Structure formats: structure tokens, C-alpha cells
Amino acid sequence: MFRDCSRSIESGMPTYPGDPEVSVSAHATHESDGYSVQALRCGSHTGTHVDAPRHTEPDGETLDERDVDEWVFEARLVDLAPCDPREAIDSDAFPSGLGSDGDRDVDLLVLRTGWEDHWNEPRYRDHPYLTRAFAARCREAGVGVGLDTFGPDPTPSVSGTSVEPAADEPTGVPTHHELLGAGLPIVENLRNLASLPERFTLYAFPLPVREGDGAPVRAVAEWE
């Protein structure tokens, strides 16, 4: 079976604060030109996308420095839903039996927080996030992460419409550094994670952006 886990790319869709807004507009039309062409403007981290190490690591690999088969992941679902706004997902949520002494077939943990339900809402910024301790467990086990959120680190909130961050909430992108610094993949803004089996294959082929720090993907889950 297959399931599309990607967000559609469309004008006005949610973007990470400070990233380019997305615009899809008519460049040529059947009525005027006899054919249709759309003009697409977006950032490299639009919608459902992968982060290459270069995203946060100055000397990290770019998209085109990786073989295409590295974007096919043996995934394990970690269903944590429902999570609270800006909840810290700590190392105790890391599944047992992964790594050198256990299941070495898994190379991506797909974390379902339930936050995909808040897409197109201001509170989508108030998603749960991974602690650096959780990311360290990923690094030890050699697994990347996929999430139904903007990313593994906290996203800046919207004053007046969001939950206030806790005093100990981290700033910056420490979890990105922990994962991308080890060359581990991050897949963000996934959807349709409910009722996926615990084990599946996730295909997440990025657009072949030259020296890309990330790119949108068509993320598709497959299982027997």
C-alpha cells in the first residue's frame, strides 16, 4: 500500500518564520497562449521537505552530494499524539531496541505528534519539539527523524496568538545541529501519519537543487 504524506504547494501556505512566502501563479494560459505554465516562487524549505546537513552546518553535505538511494528510508513510526503545545519530547520517548545492539534496519524515526491537524492555523508554530537529549539518542543509534511539524526545534511564537514558551525552552537550532552535524536526515511537515503501521518505507526524493541546503519532496509511505 502507498500513502501520500506530503503537503500541497500553494500560494499562501504556511512557511517557517522569515522564509520566503509561497506563490503559485499563472505565467501562460490556454486562453492567451495555447498552453499552461505556472510561475512558482518558494524557499528551499517549503512544505514537506528534507534538510541537508548544509542547512545548519557550514561544511555539511549538500543535496547533490548524496546518492539518490539515501532518500529512501526504512522508517519506524513513533506515535506520541496527542502532544501538548510546545511540549518537550525527551529521551524517554526514544523507542527501545534501536542502534548497534538492536534493530539496525531502521534509519528514520517518524514522530507523529498530531500537530498536522493545526496546519494553516497560527498555533502550528506551537508544535512540540525534540530535546537535544532525544537527538543525541538518534545520533547514537544512527537514525534521522521525520515530523508532522515545522521541525525538531521550537519555532518562534506569534505574540498574542500562541502559547508562551517555557523559561527553559531552547533557542536556536540545537537539535538540528545534533542531527545534521552527524549527517542524519530530517524530514519536516509530514502529514497523514495516523494509522500508519509501525514499520514502513518512506520515499522522500528532494528536487535536485544544485548545492541545495534542502528541498521540497513528495513523501510517500509504502508497506505490505
Residue frames as a rotation matrix with the C-alpha (Angstrom) as fourth column:
MET 1
0.570 0.821 0.000 0.00
0.821 -0.570 0.000 0.00
0.000 0.000 -1.000 0.00
PHE 2
-0.566 -0.709 0.421 1.02
0.705 -0.681 -0.199 3.60
0.428 0.184 0.885 -0.59
ARG 3
0.552 0.709 -0.438 0.11
0.822 -0.551 0.144 6.82
-0.139 -0.440 -0.887 1.21
ASP 4
0.045 -0.467 0.883 0.96
0.470 -0.770 -0.431 10.38
0.882 0.434 0.184 0.26
CYS 5
0.320 -0.021 -0.947 2.43
0.938 -0.133 0.319 12.14
-0.132 -0.991 -0.023 3.30
SER 6
-0.700 -0.671 0.243 3.16
0.712 -0.680 0.174 15.44
0.049 0.295 0.954 1.54
ARG 7
-0.009 0.613 -0.790 1.71
0.337 -0.742 -0.579 18.93
-0.941 -0.272 -0.200 1.76
SER 8
0.445 0.221 0.868 0.44
0.895 -0.139 -0.424 20.50
0.027 0.965 -0.259 -1.44
ILE 9
-0.645 -0.674 -0.360 2.44
0.630 -0.735 0.249 23.53
-0.432 -0.066 0.899 -2.58
GLU 10
0.180 0.793 0.582 0.11
0.907 -0.362 0.213 26.51
0.380 0.490 -0.785 -3.00
SER 11
-0.360 -0.266 0.894 0.05
0.108 -0.964 -0.243 30.27
0.927 0.009 0.376 -2.62
GLY 12
0.092 0.397 0.913 -0.22
-0.732 -0.594 0.332 31.47
0.675 -0.699 0.237 0.96
MET 13
0.607 0.127 -0.784 0.68
0.257 0.903 0.345 28.14
0.752 -0.411 0.516 2.56
PRO 14
0.965 -0.259 0.042 2.38
-0.118 -0.286 0.951 28.19
-0.234 -0.923 -0.306 5.98
THR 15
0.423 -0.905 -0.039 6.12
0.198 0.134 -0.971 28.84
0.884 0.403 0.236 5.97
TYR 16
0.166 -0.480 -0.861 8.69
0.985 0.121 0.122 28.93
0.046 -0.869 0.493 8.72
PRO 17
0.854 0.222 -0.471 9.03
0.316 -0.940 0.130 32.48
-0.414 -0.260 -0.872 10.10
GLY 18
0.212 -0.781 -0.588 11.38
-0.424 -0.615 0.665 34.50
-0.881 0.108 -0.461 7.89
ASP 19
-0.537 -0.361 0.762 11.34
0.456 0.636 0.623 32.04
-0.709 0.682 -0.177 4.99
PRO 20
-0.946 0.192 -0.262 10.12
-0.325 -0.584 0.744 33.19
-0.010 0.789 0.615 1.56
GLU 21
-0.087 0.979 0.183 6.38
-0.501 0.116 -0.858 33.20
-0.861 -0.166 0.480 1.08
VAL 22
-0.671 -0.088 0.736 5.00
0.424 0.769 0.478 30.77
-0.609 0.633 -0.479 -1.47
SER 23
-0.028 0.650 -0.759 3.41
-0.615 -0.610 -0.499 31.98
-0.788 0.453 0.417 -4.68
VAL 24
-0.645 -0.038 0.763 1.95
0.522 0.708 0.476 29.87
-0.559 0.705 -0.437 -7.49
SER 25
0.068 0.637 -0.768 0.57
-0.266 -0.730 -0.630 31.99
-0.962 0.247 0.120 -10.31
ALA 26
0.684 0.267 0.679 -0.31
0.546 0.428 -0.720 31.75
-0.483 0.863 0.147 -13.99
HIS 27
-0.317 -0.823 -0.472 2.57
-0.008 -0.495 0.869 32.59
-0.949 0.279 0.151 -16.32
ALA 28
-0.858 0.164 -0.488 0.90
-0.503 -0.066 0.862 31.33
0.109 0.984 0.139 -19.51
THR 29
-0.284 0.850 0.445 -2.70
-0.346 0.342 -0.874 30.25
-0.894 -0.402 0.197 -20.04
HIS 30
-0.467 0.214 0.858 -4.58
0.713 0.666 0.221 28.20
-0.524 0.715 -0.463 -22.61
GLU 31
0.590 0.806 -0.040 -6.78
0.651 -0.505 -0.566 31.21
-0.477 0.308 -0.823 -23.36
SER 32
0.749 -0.317 -0.581 -3.88
-0.373 -0.928 0.025 33.60
-0.547 0.198 -0.813 -24.07
ASP 33
-0.087 -0.966 -0.244 -1.02
-0.899 -0.029 0.438 31.35
-0.430 0.257 -0.865 -25.11
GLY 34
0.401 0.308 -0.863 -2.45
-0.734 0.671 -0.102 27.98
0.548 0.674 0.495 -26.09
TYR 35
0.021 -0.403 -0.915 -0.73
0.405 0.840 -0.361 26.20
0.914 -0.363 0.181 -23.21
SER 36
0.908 0.336 0.249 -0.40
-0.111 -0.382 0.917 26.44
0.404 -0.861 -0.310 -19.43
VAL 37
-0.161 -0.935 -0.315 2.71
0.533 0.186 -0.825 27.31
0.830 -0.301 0.469 -17.42
GLN 38
0.887 0.433 -0.161 2.73
0.346 -0.391 0.853 28.27
0.306 -0.813 -0.496 -13.76
ALA 39
-0.013 -0.867 0.498 5.27
-0.243 -0.480 -0.843 30.52
0.970 -0.132 -0.205 -12.05
LEU 40
0.744 0.194 -0.639 6.42
0.480 0.511 0.713 29.05
0.465 -0.838 0.287 -8.76
ARG 41
-0.067 -0.754 0.653 8.25
-0.370 -0.589 -0.719 31.06
0.927 -0.290 -0.240 -6.10
CYS 42
0.937 0.346 -0.047 9.23
-0.094 0.381 0.920 29.42
0.336 -0.857 0.390 -2.85
GLY 43
0.238 -0.867 0.438 12.08
-0.969 -0.182 0.167 28.74
-0.065 -0.464 -0.883 -0.46
SER 44
-0.371 -0.506 -0.779 14.14
-0.585 0.778 -0.227 25.59
0.721 0.372 -0.585 -0.33
HIS 45
-0.992 0.057 -0.114 12.35
0.125 0.609 -0.784 24.54
0.024 -0.791 -0.611 2.88
THR 46
-0.487 0.870 -0.079 8.79
-0.863 -0.464 0.201 24.84
0.139 0.166 0.976 1.58
GLY 47
0.474 0.851 -0.226 6.07
-0.801 0.523 0.292 22.45
0.367 0.043 0.929 2.67
THR 48
0.889 -0.208 0.408 7.09
-0.015 0.878 0.478 18.83
-0.458 -0.431 0.778 3.14
HIS 49
0.678 -0.718 -0.156 10.85
-0.485 -0.277 -0.830 18.88
0.553 0.638 -0.536 2.64
VAL 50
0.673 -0.587 -0.450 14.18
0.720 0.659 0.217 17.41
0.169 -0.470 0.866 3.63
ASP 51
0.845 -0.535 -0.031 17.03
-0.484 -0.787 0.382 19.23
-0.229 -0.307 -0.924 5.33
ALA 52
0.578 -0.785 -0.223 20.52
0.354 0.487 -0.798 18.60
0.735 0.382 0.560 4.01
PRO 53
0.283 -0.531 -0.798 23.38
0.950 0.041 0.310 18.99
-0.132 -0.846 0.516 6.52
ARG 54
-0.640 -0.576 0.509 24.36
0.673 -0.739 0.009 22.26
0.371 0.349 0.861 4.79
HIS 55
0.323 0.873 0.365 21.14
0.477 -0.483 0.734 23.79
0.817 -0.063 -0.573 6.20
THR 56
0.987 0.064 0.146 22.77
-0.094 -0.503 0.859 24.40
0.128 -0.862 -0.490 9.58
GLU 57
0.503 -0.859 0.097 26.35
0.385 0.324 0.864 23.15
-0.774 -0.398 0.493 9.16
PRO 58
0.512 -0.291 -0.808 28.65
-0.623 -0.774 -0.116 25.39
-0.592 0.563 -0.577 7.07
ASP 59
-0.508 -0.781 -0.362 30.74
-0.842 0.363 0.398 22.42
-0.179 0.507 -0.843 5.97
GLY 60
-0.175 0.530 0.830 27.85
-0.200 0.806 -0.557 19.96
-0.964 -0.263 -0.035 5.78
GLU 61
-0.803 -0.088 0.589 26.90
0.477 0.498 0.724 17.99
-0.357 0.863 -0.358 2.68
THR 62
-0.528 0.661 -0.533 24.51
-0.757 -0.650 -0.056 19.46
-0.384 0.374 0.844 0.13
LEU 63
0.459 0.825 0.330 21.67
-0.529 0.553 -0.644 17.59
-0.713 0.121 0.690 -1.52
ASP 64
0.842 -0.063 -0.536 23.64
-0.495 0.305 -0.813 16.78
0.215 0.950 0.226 -4.64
GLU 65
-0.284 -0.957 0.057 26.49
-0.884 0.238 -0.402 15.28
0.372 -0.165 -0.914 -2.64
ARG 66
-0.400 0.232 0.887 24.25
-0.531 0.730 -0.430 12.39
-0.747 -0.643 -0.169 -1.62
ASP 67
-0.995 0.068 -0.077 23.24
-0.017 0.634 0.773 9.39
0.101 0.770 -0.630 -3.69
VAL 68
-0.398 0.917 0.037 19.58
-0.684 -0.323 0.653 9.19
0.611 0.235 0.756 -4.61
ASP 69
0.032 0.447 -0.894 19.07
0.240 0.865 0.441 5.97
0.970 -0.229 -0.080 -2.65
GLU 70
-0.841 -0.370 -0.394 19.86
0.467 -0.132 -0.874 7.84
0.271 -0.920 0.284 0.57
TRP 71
-0.740 0.653 0.163 16.40
-0.673 -0.726 -0.142 9.41
0.026 -0.215 0.976 0.33
VAL 72
0.186 0.735 -0.652 14.69
-0.340 0.670 0.659 6.03
0.922 0.099 0.375 0.70
PHE 73
-0.536 -0.384 0.752 14.23
-0.780 -0.115 -0.615 5.36
0.322 -0.916 -0.238 4.41
GLU 74
-0.291 0.430 -0.855 13.36
0.439 0.854 0.280 2.30
0.850 -0.294 -0.437 6.42
ALA 75
-0.474 0.202 0.857 11.09
-0.520 -0.850 -0.087 4.07
0.711 -0.487 0.508 8.87
ARG 76
-0.566 0.368 -0.738 9.62
0.741 0.620 -0.259 3.34
0.362 -0.693 -0.623 12.27
LEU 77
0.047 0.690 0.723 6.54
0.016 -0.724 0.690 5.22
0.999 -0.021 -0.046 13.45
VAL 78
-0.796 -0.166 -0.582 6.64
0.588 0.018 -0.809 6.66
0.144 -0.986 0.083 16.96
ASP 79
-0.057 0.889 0.454 3.07
0.390 -0.398 0.830 7.71
0.919 0.224 -0.325 17.76
LEU 80
-0.824 -0.329 -0.462 3.14
0.555 -0.302 -0.775 10.34
0.116 -0.895 0.431 20.52
ALA 81
-0.637 0.628 0.447 -0.19
-0.318 -0.742 0.590 12.02
0.702 0.233 0.672 19.75
PRO 82
0.701 0.203 0.683 -1.78
0.401 -0.905 -0.143 13.93
0.589 0.374 -0.716 21.27
CYS 83
-0.365 -0.857 -0.364 1.06
0.895 -0.215 -0.392 16.19
0.258 -0.469 0.845 22.38
ASP 84
0.495 0.470 -0.731 0.69
0.697 -0.717 0.011 19.46
-0.519 -0.515 -0.682 24.26
PRO 85
0.911 -0.163 0.378 1.63
0.142 -0.738 -0.660 22.82
0.387 0.655 -0.650 22.74
ARG 86
0.341 -0.888 0.309 5.39
-0.670 -0.460 -0.582 23.40
0.659 -0.008 -0.752 22.85
GLU 87
0.922 0.018 0.387 5.85
-0.296 0.677 0.674 20.07
-0.250 -0.736 0.629 24.64
ALA 88
-0.025 -0.988 -0.154 9.45
-0.999 0.020 0.029 18.91
-0.025 0.155 -0.988 25.03
ILE 89
0.930 0.247 -0.274 9.84
-0.284 0.953 -0.106 15.35
0.235 0.176 0.956 23.72
ASP 90
0.278 -0.860 0.429 12.70
-0.934 -0.137 0.331 13.96
-0.226 -0.492 -0.841 25.77
SER 91
-0.528 -0.678 -0.512 14.89
-0.792 0.611 0.007 10.90
0.308 0.409 -0.859 25.53
ASP 92
-0.670 0.321 0.670 12.40
-0.276 0.730 -0.626 8.73
-0.689 -0.604 -0.401 27.44
ALA 93
0.472 0.857 -0.208 10.23
-0.494 0.062 -0.867 8.80
-0.730 0.512 0.453 24.28
PHE 94
-0.205 -0.618 -0.759 13.03
-0.977 0.172 0.124 7.25
0.054 0.767 -0.639 22.22
PRO 95
0.774 0.595 -0.218 11.96
-0.592 0.801 0.086 3.73
0.226 0.062 0.972 21.24
SER 96
0.225 -0.681 0.697 13.89
-0.606 0.462 0.647 0.86
-0.763 -0.569 -0.309 22.71
GLY 97
0.360 -0.120 0.925 15.79
0.345 0.938 -0.013 -1.68
-0.867 0.324 0.379 20.67
LEU 98
0.982 -0.094 0.162 17.45
0.121 -0.343 -0.932 0.62
0.143 0.935 -0.325 18.14
GLY 99
0.563 -0.826 0.037 21.12
-0.822 -0.554 0.134 1.01
-0.090 -0.106 -0.990 17.34
SER 100
-0.215 -0.827 -0.520 24.20
-0.857 0.415 -0.304 -1.15
0.467 0.380 -0.798 17.37
ASP 101
-0.928 -0.151 0.341 22.82
-0.328 0.765 -0.554 -3.58
-0.177 -0.626 -0.759 19.95
GLY 102
-0.218 0.932 0.289 19.33
0.028 0.303 -0.953 -3.80
-0.976 -0.200 -0.092 18.50
ASP 103
0.521 0.550 0.652 17.36
0.674 0.203 -0.710 -3.10
-0.523 0.810 -0.265 15.34
ARG 104
-0.382 -0.767 -0.515 19.84
0.157 -0.603 0.782 -1.64
-0.911 0.218 0.351 12.85
ASP 105
-0.455 0.273 0.848 17.43
0.888 0.210 0.409 -1.73
-0.067 0.939 -0.338 9.89
VAL 106
0.657 0.746 -0.114 15.66
0.743 -0.665 -0.073 1.48
-0.130 -0.037 -0.991 10.91
ASP 107
-0.496 -0.855 0.154 17.25
0.866 -0.500 0.013 4.68
0.066 0.139 0.988 9.60
LEU 108
-0.735 0.304 0.606 14.39
-0.184 -0.950 0.253 7.16
0.652 0.074 0.754 10.20
LEU 109
-0.659 0.603 -0.449 12.07
0.689 0.244 -0.683 7.68
-0.302 -0.759 -0.576 13.15
VAL 110
-0.574 0.577 0.581 8.79
0.151 -0.623 0.768 9.25
0.805 0.528 0.270 12.04
LEU 111
-0.880 0.186 -0.437 7.26
0.430 -0.081 -0.899 11.02
-0.203 -0.979 -0.008 15.01
ARG 112
-0.236 0.885 0.401 3.53
0.466 -0.259 0.846 11.61
0.853 0.386 -0.351 14.99
THR 113
-0.963 -0.102 -0.250 2.64
0.269 -0.472 -0.840 14.42
-0.032 -0.876 0.482 17.40
GLY 114
-0.051 0.998 0.033 -0.83
0.956 0.059 -0.288 15.14
-0.289 0.017 -0.957 15.99
TRP 115
-0.242 -0.100 -0.965 0.25
0.212 -0.976 0.048 18.66
-0.947 -0.193 0.257 15.08
GLU 116
-0.935 -0.052 0.350 -0.59
0.352 -0.050 0.935 18.23
-0.031 0.997 0.065 11.43
ASP 117
-0.049 0.999 -0.005 -4.19
0.997 0.049 0.064 18.99
0.064 -0.002 -0.998 12.46
HIS 118
0.423 0.175 -0.889 -3.15
0.483 -0.873 0.058 22.61
-0.767 -0.454 -0.454 13.09
TRP 119
-0.628 -0.579 0.519 -1.77
0.732 -0.214 0.647 23.29
-0.264 0.787 0.559 9.62
ASN 120
-0.388 0.410 0.825 -2.98
0.488 -0.668 0.562 26.69
0.782 0.621 0.059 8.38
GLU 121
0.812 0.565 -0.149 -3.54
0.422 -0.391 0.818 27.85
0.404 -0.726 -0.556 11.98
PRO 122
0.432 -0.675 0.598 -1.29
-0.613 -0.707 -0.354 30.27
0.661 -0.214 -0.719 13.91
ARG 123
0.574 -0.179 0.799 -0.85
-0.726 0.339 0.598 27.60
-0.378 -0.923 0.065 16.59
TYR 124
0.935 -0.329 -0.136 1.00
0.192 0.788 -0.585 25.40
0.299 0.521 0.799 14.11
ARG 125
0.167 -0.911 0.378 4.03
-0.368 -0.413 -0.833 27.32
0.915 0.000 -0.404 15.39
ASP 126
0.122 -0.047 0.991 3.36
-0.991 -0.066 0.118 25.97
0.060 -0.997 -0.055 18.88
HIS 127
0.616 0.132 -0.776 4.33
-0.342 0.933 -0.113 22.46
0.709 0.335 0.620 17.90
PRO 128
0.898 -0.391 0.201 6.15
0.001 0.459 0.889 20.02
-0.439 -0.798 0.412 20.21
TYR 129
0.537 -0.795 -0.284 9.89
-0.710 -0.243 -0.661 19.81
0.456 0.556 -0.694 19.79
LEU 130
0.713 -0.391 -0.582 12.71
0.430 0.900 -0.077 17.34
0.554 -0.195 0.810 20.41
THR 131
0.860 -0.510 0.026 15.19
-0.299 -0.460 0.836 17.91
-0.415 -0.727 -0.548 23.20
ARG 132
0.236 -0.869 -0.435 18.86
-0.918 -0.052 -0.393 17.71
0.319 0.492 -0.810 22.45
ALA 133
-0.421 -0.345 0.839 18.94
-0.687 0.725 -0.046 14.57
-0.593 -0.596 -0.542 24.62
PHE 134
0.552 0.656 0.515 16.45
-0.061 0.647 -0.760 12.88
-0.832 0.388 0.398 22.27
ALA 135
0.860 -0.262 -0.439 18.55
-0.493 -0.199 -0.847 13.95
0.135 0.944 -0.300 19.30
ALA 136
-0.150 -0.960 0.236 21.65
-0.987 0.158 0.016 12.56
-0.053 -0.230 -0.972 20.99
ARG 137
-0.063 0.209 0.976 19.91
-0.252 0.943 -0.218 9.17
-0.966 -0.260 -0.007 21.22
CYS 138
0.924 0.381 -0.022 19.17
-0.085 0.151 -0.985 9.42
-0.372 0.912 0.172 17.49
ARG 139
0.466 -0.829 -0.308 22.81
-0.847 -0.319 -0.425 10.20
0.254 0.459 -0.851 16.84
GLU 140
-0.321 -0.588 0.743 23.95
-0.785 0.603 0.138 7.21
-0.529 -0.539 -0.655 18.90
ALA 141
0.107 0.485 0.868 21.56
0.089 0.865 -0.495 4.92
-0.990 0.130 0.050 17.01
GLY 142
-0.859 -0.513 0.003 22.34
0.079 -0.127 0.989 6.45
-0.506 0.849 0.149 13.61
VAL 143
-0.228 0.861 0.455 18.72
0.971 0.233 0.046 7.36
-0.067 0.453 -0.889 12.82
GLY 144
-0.945 0.025 0.327 17.25
0.053 -0.972 0.229 10.58
0.323 0.233 0.917 11.45
VAL 145
-0.567 0.791 -0.230 13.80
0.399 0.020 -0.917 11.98
-0.721 -0.611 -0.327 12.16
GLY 146
-0.720 0.519 0.461 10.63
0.300 -0.366 0.881 12.86
0.626 0.773 0.107 10.28
LEU 147
-0.769 0.413 -0.487 7.98
0.416 -0.254 -0.873 15.05
-0.485 -0.874 0.023 11.89
ASP 148
-0.029 0.848 0.529 4.48
0.938 -0.160 0.308 16.45
0.346 0.506 -0.790 11.33
THR 149
0.645 0.113 -0.755 5.74
0.507 -0.803 0.313 19.90
-0.571 -0.585 -0.576 12.42
PHE 150
0.922 -0.362 -0.135 7.90
-0.374 -0.747 -0.549 22.79
0.098 0.557 -0.825 11.19
GLY 151
0.135 -0.935 -0.327 10.91
-0.358 0.262 -0.896 20.97
0.924 0.238 -0.299 12.61
PRO 152
0.209 -0.115 -0.971 12.59
0.650 0.758 0.050 19.31
0.731 -0.642 0.233 15.58
ASP 153
-0.810 -0.476 -0.344 13.44
0.578 -0.546 -0.606 22.60
0.100 -0.690 0.717 17.34
PRO 154
-0.009 0.832 -0.554 10.96
0.699 -0.391 -0.599 25.14
-0.715 -0.393 -0.578 18.75
THR 155
-0.282 0.047 0.958 9.55
0.825 -0.498 0.267 27.66
0.490 0.866 0.102 16.29
PRO 156
-0.995 -0.079 -0.053 9.21
0.094 -0.869 -0.486 31.32
-0.008 -0.488 0.873 17.32
SER 157
-0.337 0.934 -0.118 5.69
0.866 0.258 -0.429 32.01
-0.370 -0.247 -0.896 18.57
VAL 158
-0.379 0.354 0.855 3.20
0.460 -0.730 0.506 34.64
0.803 0.585 0.114 17.42
SER 159
-0.992 -0.049 -0.119 2.65
0.128 -0.481 -0.867 37.25
-0.015 -0.875 0.483 20.12
GLY 160
-0.566 0.824 0.024 -0.93
-0.753 -0.505 -0.422 37.27
-0.336 -0.257 0.906 21.32
THR 161
0.389 0.739 -0.550 -1.99
-0.893 0.450 -0.028 34.12
0.227 0.501 0.835 19.46
SER 162
0.156 -0.445 -0.882 0.40
-0.129 0.876 -0.464 31.48
0.979 0.186 0.079 20.80
VAL 163
0.898 0.037 -0.438 1.37
0.392 0.383 0.836 29.73
0.199 -0.923 0.330 23.98
GLU 164
0.672 -0.697 0.252 4.18
-0.730 -0.681 0.063 31.46
0.127 -0.226 -0.966 25.82
PRO 165
0.255 -0.660 -0.706 7.43
-0.077 0.715 -0.695 29.47
0.964 0.232 0.132 25.64
ALA 166
0.896 -0.029 -0.442 8.64
0.429 0.312 0.848 27.93
0.113 -0.950 0.292 28.89
ALA 167
0.791 -0.610 -0.042 11.59
-0.532 -0.720 0.446 29.57
-0.302 -0.331 -0.894 30.59
ASP 168
-0.043 -0.861 0.506 13.82
-0.309 0.494 0.813 26.60
-0.950 -0.121 -0.288 29.78
GLU 169
0.826 0.353 0.439 12.76
0.292 0.398 -0.869 26.28
-0.482 0.846 0.226 26.13
PRO 170
-0.153 -0.980 0.130 15.89
0.661 -0.004 0.751 26.21
-0.735 0.200 0.648 23.97
THR 171
0.633 0.230 -0.739 16.65
-0.335 -0.779 -0.530 28.91
-0.698 0.583 -0.417 21.45
GLY 172
-0.295 -0.747 -0.595 18.34
-0.894 -0.004 0.448 28.49
-0.337 0.665 -0.667 18.11
VAL 173
0.605 0.473 -0.640 18.50
-0.722 0.664 -0.191 25.07
0.335 0.578 0.744 16.43
PRO 174
-0.171 -0.771 0.613 20.39
-0.931 0.330 0.157 22.75
-0.323 -0.544 -0.774 18.81
THR 175
0.260 0.323 0.910 18.55
-0.117 0.946 -0.302 19.62
-0.959 -0.028 0.284 17.66
HIS 176
0.987 0.008 -0.163 19.23
-0.162 -0.025 -0.986 20.43
-0.012 1.000 -0.023 14.02
HIS 177
0.237 -0.972 -0.008 22.92
-0.936 -0.226 -0.269 20.73
0.260 0.071 -0.963 14.89
GLU 178
-0.130 -0.272 0.953 22.88
-0.671 0.732 0.117 17.41
-0.730 -0.625 -0.278 16.74
LEU 179
0.509 0.442 0.739 21.29
0.176 0.787 -0.592 15.57
-0.843 0.431 0.322 13.81
LEU 180
0.995 -0.093 0.026 22.61
0.004 -0.228 -0.974 17.37
0.096 0.969 -0.226 10.75
GLY 181
0.366 -0.915 0.168 26.04
-0.928 -0.345 0.140 17.65
-0.071 -0.207 -0.976 12.33
ALA 182
-0.263 -0.395 0.880 26.12
-0.357 0.887 0.292 13.84
-0.896 -0.238 -0.374 12.23
GLY 183
-0.867 -0.092 -0.490 24.84
-0.498 0.103 0.861 13.75
-0.029 0.990 -0.136 8.65
LEU 184
-0.730 0.656 0.193 21.44
0.544 0.728 -0.417 12.40
-0.414 -0.199 -0.888 9.73
PRO 185
-0.717 0.470 0.515 18.34
0.345 -0.403 0.848 13.33
0.606 0.785 0.127 7.71
ILE 186
-0.681 0.642 -0.352 15.44
0.151 -0.348 -0.925 15.49
-0.717 -0.683 0.141 8.84
VAL 187
-0.707 0.588 0.393 12.07
0.483 -0.005 0.876 15.40
0.516 0.809 -0.281 7.04
GLU 188
-0.874 0.314 -0.369 9.61
0.125 -0.590 -0.798 18.14
-0.469 -0.744 0.476 8.07
ASN 189
-0.420 0.821 -0.386 5.91
-0.787 -0.541 -0.295 18.97
-0.451 0.180 0.874 7.65
LEU 190
-0.965 0.158 -0.208 4.75
0.039 0.875 0.482 15.42
0.259 0.457 -0.851 7.05
ARG 191
-0.315 0.916 0.247 1.05
-0.934 -0.253 -0.252 14.59
-0.169 -0.311 0.935 7.12
ASN 192
0.501 0.660 -0.560 -1.31
-0.731 0.669 0.135 11.58
0.464 0.342 0.817 7.02
LEU 193
-0.582 -0.810 -0.074 0.68
-0.600 0.489 -0.633 9.75
0.549 -0.324 -0.771 9.69
ALA 194
-0.162 0.594 0.788 -2.34
-0.882 0.271 -0.385 8.43
-0.442 -0.758 0.480 11.61
SER 195
0.686 0.522 0.507 -2.83
-0.402 0.853 -0.334 4.66
-0.606 0.026 0.795 11.32
LEU 196
0.316 -0.681 -0.661 0.44
-0.775 0.217 -0.594 4.04
0.548 0.700 -0.459 9.52
PRO 197
0.842 -0.087 -0.532 1.99
0.282 0.912 0.298 0.70
0.459 -0.400 0.793 10.51
GLU 198
0.806 -0.567 -0.167 4.92
0.013 -0.265 0.964 0.72
-0.591 -0.780 -0.206 12.91
ARG 199
-0.314 -0.942 0.120 7.33
0.138 0.080 0.987 -0.19
-0.939 0.327 0.105 10.11
PHE 200
0.798 0.509 0.322 7.20
0.405 -0.057 -0.913 1.14
-0.446 0.859 -0.251 6.55
THR 201
-0.335 -0.852 0.403 9.38
0.916 -0.195 0.350 2.57
-0.220 0.486 0.846 3.79
LEU 202
0.597 0.470 -0.650 9.33
0.308 -0.883 -0.355 6.32
-0.741 0.012 -0.671 3.29
TYR 203
-0.078 -0.544 0.836 10.35
0.994 -0.103 0.026 7.72
0.072 0.833 0.549 -0.09
ALA 204
0.707 0.243 -0.664 11.34
0.383 -0.921 0.071 11.39
-0.595 -0.305 -0.744 0.16
PHE 205
-0.056 -0.741 0.669 13.17
0.994 0.023 0.108 12.38
-0.096 0.671 0.735 -3.02
PRO 206
0.130 0.079 -0.988 14.13
0.291 -0.956 -0.038 16.07
-0.948 -0.283 -0.147 -2.99
LEU 207
0.995 0.095 0.031 14.18
0.068 -0.418 -0.906 18.32
-0.074 0.903 -0.422 -6.02
PRO 208
0.387 -0.917 0.101 17.73
0.921 0.390 0.009 18.15
-0.047 0.089 0.995 -7.45
VAL 209
0.997 -0.021 0.072 18.74
-0.022 -1.000 0.012 21.65
0.071 -0.014 -0.997 -6.35
ARG 210
0.307 -0.952 0.007 22.41
0.431 0.133 -0.892 22.30
0.848 0.277 0.451 -7.13
GLU 211
-0.730 -0.684 0.003 24.28
0.235 -0.255 -0.938 22.73
0.642 -0.684 0.347 -3.81
GLY 212
0.134 0.936 0.324 20.90
-0.182 -0.298 0.937 22.61
0.974 -0.185 0.131 -2.07
ASP 213
-0.840 -0.315 0.441 20.54
-0.458 -0.024 -0.889 23.02
0.291 -0.949 -0.125 1.70
GLY 214
-0.567 0.736 0.371 17.10
0.110 0.513 -0.851 21.42
-0.817 -0.442 -0.371 1.45
ALA 215
-0.867 0.338 -0.365 14.23
-0.458 -0.254 0.852 20.98
0.195 0.906 0.375 -0.99
PRO 216
0.071 0.962 0.264 10.54
-0.937 0.155 -0.312 20.07
-0.341 -0.225 0.913 -1.18
VAL 217
-0.946 -0.320 0.050 9.81
-0.296 0.915 0.273 16.35
-0.133 0.244 -0.961 -1.51
ARG 218
0.162 0.931 -0.328 6.94
-0.782 0.324 0.533 14.11
0.602 0.171 0.780 -2.48
ALA 219
-0.726 -0.423 0.542 6.94
-0.685 0.518 -0.513 11.97
-0.064 -0.743 -0.666 0.66
VAL 220
0.257 0.791 -0.555 5.25
-0.778 0.510 0.367 8.61
0.573 0.338 0.747 0.14
ALA 221
-0.314 -0.268 0.911 4.91
-0.813 0.571 -0.112 5.77
-0.490 -0.776 -0.397 2.65
GLU 222
0.086 0.292 -0.953 4.82
-0.727 0.672 0.140 2.16
0.681 0.681 0.269 1.41
TRP 223
-0.529 -0.235 0.816 4.06
-0.746 0.587 -0.314 -1.02
-0.405 -0.775 -0.486 3.32
GLU 224
-0.944 0.163 -0.287 2.77
-0.015 0.848 0.530 -4.52
0.329 0.505 -0.798 2.68
